[in-house]
Amino acid sequence: MTAGASGALVGLMLGTGATLVLYRVPPLRRARFASRVVPYVNAAPRASRLLNAGNLGSARDTWQGLGNSLFAPLANRTDKVLGGSAGLRMRLIRAGGRRTLEHYRLEQLAWASVGALVGVASTVLALTSGRVRTPALLLGWCAACALAGLQARELALTHEIRRREEAMLAEFPAIAELLALSVAAGEGLAGALERVSRIGRGALVEELRSTLTEARSGRPLASCLEHMAARTALPPVNRFIDGLCIAIERGTPLADVLRAQAGDAREAGKRRLLEIAGRKELSMMVPVVFLILPVSVVFALYPGFYGLNLTAP
């Protein structure tokens, strides 16, 4: 490489770096409406990240944010091609809402790229071995690998949603009991929700915190609870929230309603445990039938066969 080419390459790298730095400088970066409103609706004031070294973003977060800003148009184009944005947004909310639609589309592209690379690598191996020489078949195989990567990301999201919903169902009886005890002790519904969200941990408690944040922004508490029911989409939680909303609208004593709802939650938890035990019964029979029983038969029959071999002429 000549000196002129080296200088041009270094100048291009410096220019690209300076452009990216200037693009992310706060005075030149346009503030979003959400970033201006969020500090006023959170439960507690947010401390400066400069005063807490443990909250500083890592290099991985920096590169991830830079990649999201650079590849956002590509993610939007992918979203237009694949479609189904409304349902996907709801699934992302059910998964915890920790990633945006653009971030998920970028993850899909990454998984599809990995699948395509696997397809290309296997295609190269097939060409070098000389077994397959049909170009259409090889291209179809690469496309199938890319689609398999997309489907694998969808399955991973489905597994994440199922795991989070199972955790919420496991936490629900305890949350219902705490709410019933708090209201019976004399607190209002908003105070009971705040107390439970402050002392609790888990996915359902995070949903309660989001509901309280919406209520502090000015929305009615019943409407926020209905929004929470739509986000979770769990039948026991929906029935619990429906009972609360009806009690709020009709003026029914909340202590009695919450006590009855907590009892129903306990019974639902017991039925769920029995259902899980019934499903696990078959899986528990697999080691018994295929491992313990054959070993027991071998230990029972081997001495007899050994004795017959010794007495045989």
N, C-alpha and C positions, 0 to 999 in steps of 0.2 A: 504494500500500500504506500502510495506516494505521500509526501508531506502535505500537499494541498488536500488530498482526500482525507488524511487524518485530521487536518484542521477543520474541514467541513463537517466531519462526523462529530468532533468535539463541540463545535459551535451549534450543531443541531441538537445534541444532547443538552447543552446548557440552555438553549432557547426553549426546549420543551419543558425542562425542569422549572425555569423561571415562569413560563406560562401557567403551569400547573399550580405553582405556589401563589401567583397573583390571583388565580381563579378561586382559590380557597381562602384568601385573606378576608377576615370578617368585614372590613369596611366595603369591600367590593362584592361580598356575598349577600344576596337578597334574603332578608329574614322572612320566614314563613309565618302565616297567621297562627298556626298551632304553637310555634316556639314562643310567640309573644303572649299567648293566652295561658299556656300551661302553668307558668309560675304563680298565677293568681287563683287557680282552682285546685292545686295540690293540697294534700292534708297538712303538710309542714313545709316551711321555707327550705329551699334547696341551698345547701352550702356550696361554697366555691370549690371546684375540683382542684384548684391550685393549692389549696390548704391541706389537701388529703392526697398523699402520694399513692395510696392504695387504689384510688378511683381514677387515676390517670389512664388514658387509653393506651393500649399496647401497640406495638408495631403491626401486629396482625389486624387490629381494628382500624388502624390508619390506612393500611393497604386495602382492606375490605371496603372502607368508605370511599377511597379513591377509585376502586374498581367499579363500585356501584354508580358513582357519578359519571364515569367514562362510558360504561356500558348500559346506561339507562335507556338510550334510544333503541339499542338492540333488544333489551328486555321488553320495551313497549311493542316493538315490531313482532316479537315472538308471541306476545299476548294477543295481538290482533290475529295472528295466524292460528293459534290454538283455540282461542275463544274460551267461553265459560268463565268470565272474570267474576261475575256475581256469586256463583256457587263456590268458586275457589276462594274468594275473600271470606265467605262464611266458614269454609273449612279451616282457613288460616286462623280465624278468630277462635274457632273451637280448639285449635291446636295450641292456643295460648296467646296468639297475636304478637309474637316476638319478631316476626319478619313481615315485611311488606310484600305486596304482590310483585313488585319489580325484583326484589331480592329473591323471591321464590322462582321467578322465571329465569333469573341468572343461574340459580342452582340447577334448574331443569336443563339449561343449556350445558352446564358443566357436566352433568351426569350423561347427557346425550353425547357430548364430546368424548367422554371416557369410553362409552359404548362403541362409538365410531372408531376410536383408536384401537380398541380390541378387535373390531371387525377388520380394520386395515391390517393389523399385525397378523391375524389368522389368514387373511387373503394373501399377504406376502409369503407366509409359510406354505400355503397351498400352491402358489405359483412357482416357488423355488423347488418344491417337491415334484412338480409336474403332474399332479393328479387331476387338478381342475384347471381348465383353460377357457371356460365360458365367461366372457366379460359380464353378461347380464346377470348370471348367477352370483358372481362375486359382488357386483354392485348391490344386488338385492340383499345379500348377506350383510354388507356394511350398513344398509338402511335398516335392516331388521335389528342389528346390534344397537344402532342409535335409538330406535323406538323402544328397545328393551331398556335402555338407560332412562328414557322418559318414564316408562311404566314403573321402573324400580323406584324412582323418586316419588311417584304417586303412592306406591305401596308403603314407602317409608313414612309419608305424611299420614296415611291411614293408620299405620301402627302407632304413630305419635298421638293421634287423636284418641284412639282406643285406650292407650295407656293413661292419658290424662283423664279421660272420662271415668276409667276404673278407679283412679286415685280420688276423684271428686266423689264418686259413690261411696268409697270407703270412709271419706271424711264427713259425709253428710249427716249421719246420725249424731256424731259428737257436736257438730255445729248447731244442729237443731236443739240439742239438749242445752247447750250454752245460751242460745238465744232465749229459750223458755225460762231458764233460771234467771237471766238478767232482767227480763220483763217482769217476772214474778217478784223480783227484789225491788221493783219500783221504777226502773228505768223505762224510758220510751223506746220505741222501735229503732229510731235513729241512733240513740245512745247505745242500745244493745248491739246493733250492727257495728258501731265504731269500737266497742269494747272487744267484741269477738275478732274483728279484723286486726286489732292491735296486739292481742295476745296469741292469736292463732298463726299457723303456718300451713301452707299447702295451696293447691290449685284453686279450691273453692274459696279460700280466704282471699286470694288475689282477685277473684271475681267480686267478692264483697267490697274490697277496697275500690275497685273500679266503679261499682255502683254508688258508693259514698262520694267519690269524686264527681260523678255526674250530678248527684243530688246537691252538692255544694255549688255547682255551677248555676243553679236556679231551677232545675227541673223538679217536678213533683217526685216524691219518693216512690209512690206506686208505679209511676211510669218508668223510673229507673229499675225497679224490681222486675217489671215486665220485660224490659230490655235485657236484663240479666238472664231471664228465663229463655229468651230467644237466642242468646249467645250460647248458653250451655246445652240446650236441646236435650235435657235429661228428664224423663218422665217423673221420677220422684221429686226432683228439684222444682219442676214446673208445677206439680200439684201443691207443693209447699208454698210456693210464691203465689199461686192462685188463691190459696186460703188466706194468706196475709193480705192480699189486695182486696178480697171480698170483705175481710174484717175491717180494713181501713175505710172502705166505702160505706159500710152499713153501721159502723160504730160498735161492732161486737168487741167485748173485752179481749184484748190481745193475749193476756196470760192464759186464759182457757183455750184459746185457739192454738197458741204455740205449744201448750202442754199436750193437746190432742195430736197436733202435727208431729211432735217429738215422739209420741208413742207409735204413730204410724211409721215414722222413719226407722225406729228400732225394729218393728216387725218386718219392714221391707229389707233391712239389713240382715235379719235372720233368714228370711226367704232367699236372699241373694247368696248367703253363705251355704245354705242347703243346696241351691242350684249348682254352685261351684263344686261342692263336695260330690254331687251326683255326676258331674262331668269329669271330675278327677278320678272317680272310681275305676273307670275303664283304663285310664292311663296307669293307675296303680296296679292293675292286673297284668300289665305287660311284663314287668320284671318277675312277677310271681310265676306266670305261666311259662315264660321262655328262659328263665334263669334259675329260680329257686326250685321249681318242680323237677326239671330234668336232673339237676344235681342231686336232689333227694332220691330220685329213682335210681340213679347210678350208684349212690351209696347203699341203697337197699338191695339191689340185684347183684352188684359186683362180687360180694363174698360168696354168694351161691354159685355163680359161674366159675369163680376161682376154685371152689371146692369140687365142683363137677370135673374140672380139668385135671385136678390132682388125682381123683379116684378113677378117671377113665384109663383103660388098659393101653 
